[in-house]
Amino acid sequence: MEKITLKLVSIHLKDCPQAVPLAAASLKAQLDSVPSITNGIDVSFNDYYIDDAEDFISEDLYRNIPDMIGFSTYLWNRHIVLEICRIIKEKFPAVKLFAGGAEATALPLKLLDCAPFDFVIKGEGEIVLTEVMSRLLNGDTLEDIPGVFLKGAKLNSERDQQPVMDLNSLPSPYLTGAMDPCRYSGLLWELSRGCHFKCGFCFESRGVAGVRQFSLERIRKELELFEEKKVNQVFVLDPTFNSDMKRAKKILRMICKTAPLIHFTFEIRVELIDRELAELFASLTCSLQIGLQSAVREVLANVNRTIDTVKYAEKISLLNAAGAVFGLDLIYGLPGDTIDGFKESLNYALRLQPNHLDIFPLAILPGTALYDHAEAFSLNCLKEAPYTLISSPGFSESGMAQAACLKDACEIFYNRGGATGWMFMALETLNRNPADFISDFAAYLSTCEQPLKLTKGEITVMQTSFVKEQFVRNNKKKLFPVMEDIIKVHGALNRSLYAGPRVMAESTNYNGETVFVISPGTISLSLKYDFNELMTVGELTFEEFLNHYHRKKTYLVIYNCGGAVKTLIIDHTLSRLLDSFTGIETLRQVCIKEDIKARRKIYEFLEFAVTEQMIHPI
């Protein structure tokens, strides 16, 4: 008997390491684990991106049209999913279409009304879809399955499915081979489901109370597989990884022992860390994302959150002291928030000196407590995805636009510009607060046509020009040359880190006819001051630095070797040599052009530079 074909479709926000069809793979792993289903149904999944046109995705599915198609539906892909369903149903009316995911869970009936779905699944899909497929194979109706909505259905909380309480009863999509880790540049990893907290803007905490956990044994086996498959990065999906601090420490020690070179990203609550946990995070190759959201108590109270700003800062200081990499999140437009309140939160967040600060407009997501109480708070938002706030009593449309400009300015200057290591030197010297400084940069940025498309090198140039203007305006012009060198160094460190290493092994056999090119992460700099002396700024004020040190032209090369960013002070001859490696002229031609005669010294440097992945022959 010919099998029924089921294709599970994921349409990701963009092509990035987080574009992993974990939901589809988990459904496949569950269906494949049931013999009566796997004997009758062939399950596969397809990946697309929202930049792909509806026609492209539809035509791709036409090529081998399955009997059933299921869509993982979220706010970012809702529109394109609905359009694809209309196109497919018109051409292939016999194909059964269904949807799951956050949008299906929040608004199942609305989704049914908007597109020709045969049914919609609300909540966790593994067990429900198993029941659906069993009934279809037996020729039975899908009515009365908890969590399944058909045309004409009505909401009834008593008919909702219950979440899977024993997560270990679900097969692992990785360990079963349902998804090949080598196929993706990064992986999503579930260690638990649910959240102890009840934040009004968040979808995670709705439904079953508390946190359900996968066993440490399963986690260990998956981790060993990731290491075996040489996975580069893993994004942990737990909304609060450290909700159980004892368990979190066990997992971090497990990672340190089993997969110390994989980069992990965790979402944590900073209130739930201690010094030991901070040091464990710092001992790994990982980054932390921390939801601050606002620093205004009254605003947070409206979304069922609290903050003690003094204690919060003390906890953050543990991360900074340990050297852990972390970012903070802010939301503007929360109930009770104002543009002045947002600036207060911006000042607080930046003074904590996170490695990056991510800022979002409020999205009033269906299925959240805030969605249920939007009218009580007089929140005016988009009625369709992405459901962002238009205005509120405290935040006018113009206020939202102003906050959006601050968001973009912070993203460019602080995040992409890698200003973490030096911005507070400038602020202390200028006696400015972060929000006003970022506001001035937002105004400065307004002359740029497409600021979010600036390269990191272009951002460094813009930062330098802007900060110079600020120093001149505040009668600090004589201090700026020191600041300029510091901006130049940190900009190069940032560019080198994100350029990454050149991983291809290269031959060290070369001669005068060899053509060299510098690697993407290699930047050659000319500084006004000695690099090692510059590194004392921070311990010394700019004025103290100028009293201790004099100008001394220094040539510095910053480069990425195997993912580690390194610095090397070189002389003028080697600096000219590096700057001439454009991949056009041979080594002999470069030496003649630059009048470089110290060939022995040059060859020793070349051997070192090739080994360190600073340059490579072509």
C-alpha positions as CSV (number, residue, x, y, z in Angstrom):
1,M,0.0,0.0,0.0
2,E,1.3,3.4,-1.0
3,K,2.2,5.7,2.0
4,I,0.5,9.0,2.7
5,T,3.1,11.8,2.2
6,L,3.2,14.5,4.8
7,K,5.5,17.6,4.4
8,L,6.1,19.9,7.4
9,V,7.0,23.4,6.2
10,S,9.0,26.0,8.2
11,I,9.4,29.6,6.8
12,H,12.1,31.2,8.8
13,L,12.6,34.9,9.5
14,K,16.0,35.0,7.7
15,D,18.9,32.8,6.7
16,C,20.9,32.6,9.9
17,P,22.2,30.1,12.5
18,Q,18.9,30.2,14.3
19,A,16.9,29.2,11.2
20,V,16.4,25.6,12.4
21,P,13.2,23.7,11.9
22,L,13.2,22.2,15.4
23,A,9.4,22.1,15.7
24,A,9.0,20.2,12.4
25,A,11.8,17.8,13.3
26,S,10.3,17.2,16.7
27,L,6.9,16.3,15.1
28,K,8.7,14.0,12.6
29,A,10.6,12.3,15.4
30,Q,7.4,11.7,17.3
31,L,5.4,10.4,14.3
32,D,8.3,8.1,13.2
33,S,8.4,6.6,16.7
34,V,4.9,5.1,16.3
35,P,5.0,2.0,14.1
36,S,1.4,2.1,13.0
37,I,2.0,5.6,11.7
38,T,5.4,5.3,10.2
39,N,4.2,2.2,8.2
40,G,1.5,4.4,6.6
41,I,2.9,7.9,6.5
42,D,6.1,9.3,5.0
43,V,7.1,12.5,6.9
44,S,9.6,15.0,5.7
45,F,10.2,18.8,6.1
46,N,11.1,21.8,4.0
47,D,12.8,25.0,5.0
48,Y,12.2,28.4,3.4
49,Y,12.6,32.1,4.3
50,I,10.2,35.0,4.3
51,D,12.3,36.7,1.6
52,D,11.3,33.8,-0.7
53,A,8.2,34.8,-2.8
54,E,4.9,32.9,-2.2
55,D,5.0,31.7,-5.8
56,F,8.5,30.3,-5.4
57,I,7.6,28.3,-2.3
58,S,4.3,27.1,-3.8
59,E,6.0,26.0,-7.0
60,D,8.7,24.3,-5.1
61,L,6.0,22.3,-3.2
62,Y,4.2,21.6,-6.5
63,R,7.2,19.6,-7.8
64,N,6.5,16.7,-5.5
65,I,3.1,17.7,-4.1
66,P,2.4,15.7,-0.9
67,D,-1.0,14.5,0.4
68,M,-0.7,16.8,3.5
69,I,1.2,19.9,4.3
70,G,1.6,21.4,7.8
71,F,2.9,24.9,8.5
72,S,4.7,26.2,11.5
73,T,3.0,29.6,11.8
74,Y,4.4,32.6,13.7
75,L,3.8,36.3,13.6
76,W,6.7,36.9,11.2
77,N,5.5,34.3,8.6
78,R,1.7,34.4,9.1
79,H,1.0,36.5,6.0
80,I,3.1,34.4,3.6
81,V,1.7,31.1,5.1
82,L,-1.9,32.2,4.4
83,E,-1.1,33.2,0.9
84,I,0.7,30.0,0.1
85,C,-2.2,28.0,1.5
86,R,-4.6,29.9,-0.8
87,I,-2.4,29.2,-3.9
88,I,-1.9,25.5,-3.1
89,K,-5.6,24.8,-2.3
90,E,-6.7,26.5,-5.5
91,K,-4.4,24.3,-7.6
92,F,-4.6,21.1,-5.5
93,P,-7.9,21.1,-3.6
94,A,-7.4,17.5,-2.4
95,V,-4.2,18.3,-0.4
96,K,-5.0,18.6,3.3
97,L,-3.5,21.8,4.9
98,F,-3.0,22.5,8.6
99,A,-1.2,24.9,10.8
100,G,0.5,24.8,14.2
101,G,2.8,27.2,16.1
102,A,2.3,30.3,18.2
103,E,-0.2,32.0,15.9
104,A,-2.3,28.8,15.7
105,T,-2.2,28.4,19.5
106,A,-3.2,32.1,20.1
107,L,-5.9,32.5,17.5
108,P,-6.9,29.1,16.1
109,L,-10.4,30.2,14.9
110,K,-9.1,33.4,13.3
111,L,-6.5,31.4,11.4
112,L,-9.1,29.0,10.2
113,D,-11.2,31.9,8.9
114,C,-8.2,33.5,7.0
115,A,-7.1,30.6,4.9
116,P,-8.3,27.2,3.6
117,F,-6.9,25.1,6.4
118,D,-8.5,21.8,6.9
119,F,-7.7,22.0,10.6
120,V,-5.5,23.9,13.1
121,I,-3.6,22.6,16.1
122,K,-3.5,24.6,19.3
123,G,-0.6,24.0,21.7
124,E,2.1,21.5,21.7
125,G,1.8,19.4,18.6
126,E,3.5,16.0,19.1
127,I,0.8,14.0,20.8
128,V,-2.1,15.8,19.0
129,L,-0.6,15.2,15.6
130,T,0.0,11.6,16.4
131,E,-3.7,11.2,17.2
132,V,-4.7,13.1,14.0
133,M,-2.6,10.8,11.8
134,S,-3.8,7.7,13.5
135,R,-7.4,8.7,12.9
136,L,-6.7,9.6,9.3
137,L,-5.1,6.2,8.7
138,N,-8.1,4.5,10.2
139,G,-10.5,6.6,8.2
140,D,-12.0,8.2,11.3
141,T,-13.2,11.8,11.9
142,L,-11.0,14.4,13.5
143,E,-13.8,15.8,15.6
144,D,-13.5,15.9,19.4
145,I,-9.6,15.7,19.4
146,P,-8.5,18.1,22.2
147,G,-6.4,20.8,20.6
148,V,-7.7,20.3,17.0
149,F,-9.9,22.9,15.5
150,L,-12.0,22.3,12.4
151,K,-14.2,24.8,10.4
152,G,-17.1,25.9,12.5
153,A,-15.5,25.0,15.8
154,K,-15.9,27.2,18.9
155,L,-13.4,28.0,21.6
156,N,-13.8,25.8,24.7
157,S,-10.9,25.8,27.2
158,E,-12.2,22.4,28.5
159,R,-11.5,20.9,25.1
160,D,-7.9,22.2,24.9
161,Q,-5.2,19.5,25.0
162,Q,-3.0,19.1,28.0
163,P,0.7,19.8,27.5
164,V,3.1,16.8,27.7
165,M,4.0,16.6,31.3
166,D,6.7,13.9,30.9
167,L,8.9,15.4,28.2
168,N,11.1,12.4,28.3
169,S,8.3,10.4,26.6
170,L,9.0,12.5,23.5
171,P,11.8,11.3,21.2
172,S,14.8,13.6,20.5
173,P,14.8,15.0,17.0
174,Y,18.6,14.9,17.2
175,L,19.2,11.5,18.7
176,T,16.7,9.7,16.4
177,G,18.2,11.2,13.3
178,A,15.0,13.1,12.4
179,M,17.2,16.1,11.9
180,D,20.9,16.1,10.9
181,P,22.9,18.6,13.0
182,C,25.5,19.0,10.2
183,R,22.9,20.5,7.8
184,Y,22.6,23.7,9.7
185,S,25.1,26.4,10.8
186,G,23.6,26.5,14.3
187,L,21.1,24.5,16.3
188,L,18.1,25.2,18.6
189,W,18.1,23.2,21.8
190,E,15.3,22.6,24.2
191,L,16.2,21.7,27.7
192,S,12.8,22.4,29.2
193,R,9.4,23.9,28.4
194,G,7.3,26.5,30.3
195,C,8.2,29.3,32.6
196,H,7.7,30.1,36.3
197,F,7.2,33.8,35.6
198,K,3.9,35.4,34.3
199,C,5.2,38.4,32.4
200,G,2.2,40.1,30.7
201,F,3.8,40.6,27.3
202,C,5.1,37.1,27.0
203,F,3.5,34.0,25.4
204,E,5.7,31.5,27.2
205,S,3.9,31.3,30.6
206,R,0.4,30.8,29.3
207,G,-1.1,27.3,29.8
208,V,0.4,24.8,32.3
209,A,2.1,26.4,35.3
210,G,5.8,25.8,36.0
211,V,8.6,24.3,34.1
212,R,8.8,20.8,32.6
213,Q,12.3,19.4,32.1
214,F,14.1,17.0,29.8
215,S,16.3,14.6,31.7
216,L,20.0,15.4,32.2
217,E,20.8,12.0,30.6
218,R,19.1,13.0,27.4
219,I,20.8,16.4,27.5
220,R,24.1,14.7,27.9
221,K,23.6,12.4,24.9
222,E,22.5,15.3,22.7
223,L,25.5,17.3,23.8
224,E,27.8,14.5,23.0
225,L,26.2,14.3,19.5
226,F,26.7,18.0,19.0
227,E,30.4,17.7,19.8
228,E,30.8,14.6,17.6
229,K,29.1,16.5,14.7
230,K,31.3,19.5,15.3
231,V,28.4,21.9,15.8
232,N,29.6,25.5,16.0
233,Q,26.8,27.2,17.9
234,V,23.7,26.3,19.9
235,F,20.8,28.6,20.9
236,V,19.1,27.3,24.1
237,L,15.4,27.9,23.9
238,D,14.5,27.9,27.6
239,P,13.0,31.3,28.4
240,T,14.8,31.2,31.8
241,F,17.7,28.8,31.6
242,N,18.7,29.4,35.3
243,S,15.2,29.2,36.8
244,D,16.6,26.1,38.6
245,M,20.1,27.3,39.6
246,K,21.4,23.9,40.8
247,R,20.4,22.2,37.5
248,A,21.8,25.1,35.4
249,K,25.2,24.7,37.1
250,K,25.1,20.9,36.4
251,I,24.4,21.6,32.7
252,L,27.1,24.2,32.4
253,R,29.7,21.9,34.0
254,M,28.5,19.2,31.5
255,I,29.1,21.6,28.6
256,C,32.5,22.6,29.9
257,K,33.5,18.9,30.1
258,T,31.9,17.7,26.8
259,A,31.7,20.6,24.4
260,P,33.8,23.5,25.5
261,L,34.4,24.9,22.0
262,I,30.7,25.2,21.0
263,H,29.3,28.7,21.4
264,F,26.0,28.7,23.4
265,T,23.4,31.4,23.8
266,F,21.3,31.4,27.0
267,E,18.3,33.5,28.1
268,I,18.5,34.1,31.9
269,R,17.1,36.1,34.7
270,V,19.9,38.1,36.3
271,E,18.1,38.0,39.7
272,L,18.7,34.2,39.8
273,I,22.5,34.2,39.5
274,D,25.3,34.0,42.1
275,R,29.0,34.4,41.8
276,E,29.6,30.7,41.0
277,L,27.1,30.7,38.2
278,A,28.5,33.9,36.8
279,E,32.0,32.3,36.7
280,L,30.6,29.2,35.1
281,F,29.1,31.3,32.3
282,A,32.4,33.1,31.9
283,S,34.3,29.8,31.7
284,L,32.4,28.8,28.6
285,T,32.2,30.1,25.1
286,C,28.8,31.6,25.5
287,S,26.7,34.7,25.5
288,L,23.7,35.6,27.8
289,Q,20.5,37.4,26.9
290,I,18.8,39.1,29.8
291,G,15.4,40.7,29.7
292,L,15.5,43.9,31.6
293,Q,12.6,45.4,29.6
294,S,12.3,48.6,31.7
295,A,14.0,50.2,34.7
296,V,10.8,51.9,35.8
297,R,9.1,50.0,38.7
298,E,5.6,51.4,37.9
299,V,5.9,50.3,34.2
300,L,7.1,46.8,35.1
301,A,4.3,46.4,37.6
302,N,1.8,46.7,34.8
303,V,3.2,43.6,33.2
304,N,3.7,41.6,36.4
305,R,7.4,42.2,36.8
306,T,9.4,43.9,39.5
307,I,12.9,45.4,39.8
308,D,15.2,46.6,42.6
309,T,17.6,48.6,40.5
310,V,20.3,48.5,43.1
311,K,20.3,44.8,43.6
312,Y,19.9,44.2,39.8
313,A,23.0,46.3,39.2
314,E,24.9,44.2,41.9
315,K,23.9,41.0,40.1
316,I,25.1,42.4,36.7
317,S,28.4,43.4,38.4
318,L,29.0,39.7,39.1
319,L,28.8,39.0,35.3
320,N,31.1,41.9,34.5
321,A,33.6,40.9,37.2
322,A,33.7,37.3,35.9
323,G,34.1,38.5,32.3
324,A,30.8,36.9,31.0
325,V,29.4,38.2,27.7
326,F,25.9,39.4,28.1
327,G,23.3,41.6,26.4
328,L,20.2,43.3,27.8
329,D,16.7,43.7,26.3
330,L,14.5,46.8,26.5
331,I,10.9,47.3,25.4
332,Y,9.5,50.7,24.7
333,G,5.8,51.4,24.8
334,L,4.9,49.1,27.8
335,P,1.7,50.2,29.6
336,G,2.5,53.3,31.7
337,D,5.7,54.0,29.8
338,T,6.6,57.4,28.3
339,I,9.4,58.6,26.1
340,D,11.1,60.1,29.3
341,G,10.6,56.7,31.1
342,F,12.2,54.9,28.1
343,K,15.2,57.3,28.2
344,E,15.5,56.6,32.0
345,S,15.6,52.9,31.2
346,L,18.1,53.5,28.4
347,N,20.4,55.3,30.8
348,Y,20.1,52.6,33.3
349,A,20.7,49.8,30.8
350,L,23.8,51.4,29.2
351,R,25.3,52.2,32.5
352,L,25.4,48.5,33.3
353,Q,27.7,48.2,30.3
354,P,26.3,45.2,28.5
355,N,28.1,43.8,25.5
356,H,25.0,44.7,23.5
357,L,21.6,46.3,24.1
358,D,18.6,45.0,22.1
359,I,15.6,47.3,22.0
360,F,12.1,46.4,20.7
361,P,8.8,48.2,20.4
362,L,6.0,46.6,22.4
363,A,4.2,43.9,20.5
364,I,0.9,43.0,22.0
365,L,0.9,39.3,21.1
366,P,-2.3,37.3,20.9
367,G,-2.5,34.8,23.7
368,T,-0.7,37.0,26.2
369,A,-2.2,38.6,29.3
370,L,-1.4,42.0,27.8
371,Y,-3.5,41.2,24.7
372,D,-6.4,40.3,27.0
373,H,-6.0,43.7,28.9
374,A,-5.1,45.9,25.9
375,E,-8.4,47.8,26.1
376,A,-8.1,48.5,29.8
377,F,-4.6,50.0,29.2
378,S,-5.9,51.9,26.1
379,L,-3.3,50.4,23.9
380,N,-3.7,51.1,20.2
381,C,-1.8,48.4,18.2
382,L,-1.7,46.8,14.8
383,K,-4.6,44.3,14.5
384,E,-2.5,41.9,12.4
385,A,1.1,40.6,12.8
386,P,3.5,41.9,14.0
387,Y,0.9,43.5,16.5
388,T,3.2,46.4,17.4
389,L,2.0,49.3,19.5
390,I,0.9,52.4,17.5
391,S,0.2,54.6,20.5
392,S,-0.9,54.6,24.1
393,P,-1.8,57.3,26.7
394,G,1.8,57.8,27.6
395,F,3.4,57.1,24.2
396,S,2.1,59.1,21.2
397,E,2.8,58.0,17.6
398,S,5.6,60.7,17.5
399,G,7.0,59.4,20.7
400,M,7.1,55.8,19.3
401,A,8.9,57.2,16.2
402,Q,11.4,59.1,18.5
403,A,12.0,55.9,20.5
404,A,12.5,54.0,17.2
405,C,15.2,56.5,16.2
406,L,17.0,56.0,19.6
407,K,16.7,52.2,19.0
408,D,18.4,52.5,15.6
409,A,21.1,54.9,16.9
410,C,21.9,52.5,19.8
411,E,22.0,49.5,17.4
412,I,24.5,51.3,15.1
413,F,26.7,53.2,17.6
414,Y,26.7,50.7,20.5
415,N,26.0,47.3,19.1
416,R,27.4,47.2,15.6
417,G,30.0,49.8,16.4
418,G,31.4,47.8,19.2
419,A,31.4,50.8,21.6
420,T,31.1,48.8,24.8
421,G,34.8,49.1,25.6
422,W,35.1,52.8,25.1
423,M,31.8,54.8,25.2
424,F,31.9,55.4,28.9
425,M,35.4,56.9,28.6
426,A,33.8,59.5,26.3
427,L,30.8,60.0,28.5
428,E,32.8,60.6,31.6
429,T,35.1,63.0,29.8
430,L,32.2,64.9,28.3
431,N,30.0,64.6,31.5
432,R,27.1,63.3,29.4
433,N,24.5,60.7,30.2
434,P,24.1,57.8,27.7
435,A,20.5,58.6,26.5
436,D,21.4,62.2,25.6
437,F,24.6,61.1,23.9
438,I,22.6,58.5,21.9
439,S,20.0,61.1,21.1
440,D,22.6,63.4,19.7
441,F,24.0,60.6,17.6
442,A,20.4,59.8,16.3
443,A,20.2,63.4,15.1
444,Y,23.7,63.1,13.6
445,L,22.6,59.9,11.9
446,S,19.5,61.5,10.3
447,T,21.6,62.7,7.4
448,C,22.5,59.1,6.4
449,E,20.1,57.6,3.8
450,Q,20.4,53.9,4.9
451,P,22.1,53.9,8.3
452,L,21.3,50.2,9.0
453,K,23.3,49.2,6.0
454,L,26.5,50.9,7.1
455,T,29.5,48.5,7.3
456,K,31.4,48.2,10.5
457,G,34.3,50.2,9.0
458,E,31.9,53.0,7.9
459,I,30.4,53.0,11.5
460,T,33.9,53.5,13.0
461,V,34.4,56.5,10.7
462,M,31.1,57.9,11.6
463,Q,31.7,57.3,15.4
464,T,35.0,59.1,15.1
465,S,33.5,62.1,13.3
466,F,30.6,62.4,15.8
467,V,32.8,62.0,18.9
468,K,35.2,64.6,17.6
469,E,32.3,67.0,17.2
470,Q,31.2,66.3,20.8
471,F,34.7,66.9,22.1
472,V,35.1,70.2,20.3
473,R,31.7,71.4,21.4
474,N,32.6,70.6,25.0
475,N,36.0,72.2,24.9
476,K,37.8,68.9,25.0
477,K,39.5,69.2,21.6
478,K,43.0,68.6,23.0
479,L,41.9,65.2,24.4
480,F,40.4,63.9,21.2
481,P,43.6,62.5,19.6
482,V,43.7,59.9,22.4
483,M,40.0,59.2,22.0
484,E,40.5,58.8,18.3
485,D,43.2,56.1,18.7
486,I,41.0,54.3,21.2
487,I,38.0,54.3,18.8
488,K,40.2,53.2,16.0
489,V,41.6,50.2,18.0
490,H,38.2,49.1,19.3
491,G,36.6,49.4,15.9
492,A,39.3,47.2,14.4
493,L,38.9,44.7,17.2
494,N,35.2,44.6,16.5
495,R,35.6,44.1,12.8
496,S,38.2,41.4,13.2
497,L,36.0,39.5,15.6
498,Y,33.0,39.5,13.3
499,A,35.1,38.8,10.2
500,G,36.1,35.5,11.7
501,P,39.2,33.5,11.0
502,R,40.4,32.2,7.7
503,V,40.0,28.5,8.3
504,M,41.5,27.1,5.1
505,A,45.0,25.5,5.6
506,E,47.5,27.3,3.4
507,S,50.9,26.2,2.2
508,T,53.9,28.0,3.7
509,N,55.8,27.5,0.5
510,Y,56.3,30.9,-1.1
511,N,58.9,32.9,-3.0
512,G,59.2,36.3,-4.7
513,E,56.5,35.5,-7.2
514,T,53.9,34.6,-4.6
515,V,50.9,36.9,-4.4
516,F,49.6,37.6,-0.9
517,V,46.4,39.0,0.4
518,I,45.5,39.9,4.0
519,S,42.8,37.8,5.6
520,P,39.3,39.3,6.2
521,G,40.0,39.7,9.9
522,T,43.3,41.5,9.5
523,I,43.4,45.3,10.0
524,S,46.6,47.3,9.9
525,L,46.5,50.6,12.0
526,S,48.6,53.6,12.4
527,L,48.2,55.1,15.9
528,K,49.3,58.5,17.3
529,Y,50.2,56.9,20.7
530,D,51.9,53.7,21.9
531,F,49.3,50.9,21.9
532,N,50.3,49.5,25.3
533,E,50.2,53.0,26.9
534,L,46.8,53.6,25.4
535,M,45.5,50.6,27.2
536,T,46.0,52.4,30.5
537,V,43.2,54.9,29.6
538,G,40.3,53.9,31.9
539,E,42.7,53.5,34.8
540,L,43.9,57.0,33.9
541,T,41.7,59.8,32.8
542,F,42.4,61.4,29.4
543,E,44.1,64.4,31.2
544,E,46.2,62.1,33.4
545,F,47.2,60.1,30.3
546,L,48.4,63.2,28.5
547,N,50.4,64.2,31.7
548,H,52.1,60.8,31.7
549,Y,52.7,60.0,28.0
550,H,53.6,61.8,24.8
551,R,52.8,61.0,21.2
552,K,54.6,58.1,19.8
553,K,53.6,56.8,16.3
554,T,52.8,53.1,16.5
555,Y,52.0,50.6,13.9
556,L,49.6,47.9,15.0
557,V,48.1,44.9,13.3
558,I,44.9,43.3,14.6
559,Y,44.0,39.9,13.3
560,N,41.8,36.8,13.8
561,C,43.6,33.5,14.3
562,G,41.3,30.6,14.8
563,G,38.6,32.8,16.2
564,A,40.9,34.5,18.7
565,V,41.5,38.2,18.0
566,K,45.1,39.1,18.5
567,T,47.2,42.3,18.4
568,L,50.8,42.7,17.3
569,I,52.9,45.9,17.3
570,I,55.0,46.1,14.1
571,D,57.4,48.6,12.5
572,H,56.7,50.9,9.6
573,T,58.3,48.6,7.1
574,L,56.0,45.6,8.0
575,S,53.0,47.9,8.1
576,R,53.7,49.1,4.5
577,L,54.2,45.5,3.5
578,L,50.8,44.4,4.9
579,D,49.0,47.4,3.4
580,S,50.5,46.4,0.0
581,F,49.1,42.8,0.1
582,T,46.0,43.5,-2.1
583,G,46.2,40.2,-4.0
584,I,47.4,41.9,-7.1
585,E,51.2,42.3,-7.0
586,T,53.8,39.6,-6.3
587,L,56.0,39.8,-3.2
588,R,58.9,40.9,-5.4
589,Q,56.9,43.7,-6.9
590,V,55.7,44.9,-3.5
591,C,59.2,45.0,-2.1
592,I,60.5,47.0,-5.1
593,K,57.5,49.4,-5.0
594,E,57.9,50.0,-1.3
595,D,61.7,49.9,-1.4
596,I,61.9,47.1,1.1
597,K,65.4,45.5,1.2
598,A,65.5,43.6,4.5
599,R,64.5,40.3,2.8
600,R,65.5,38.0,5.7
601,K,63.3,40.0,8.1
602,I,60.5,40.0,5.6
603,Y,60.6,36.2,5.1
604,E,60.6,35.6,8.9
605,F,57.6,37.8,9.3
606,L,55.8,36.2,6.4
607,E,56.3,32.7,7.9
608,F,54.8,34.0,11.1
609,A,51.9,35.9,9.4
610,V,50.8,32.9,7.3
611,T,50.9,30.6,10.3
612,E,48.9,33.0,12.3
613,Q,46.3,33.3,9.5
614,M,47.1,37.0,9.2
615,I,47.7,36.7,5.5
616,H,47.5,34.0,2.9
617,P,49.0,33.3,-0.6
618,I,46.7,33.1,-3.6
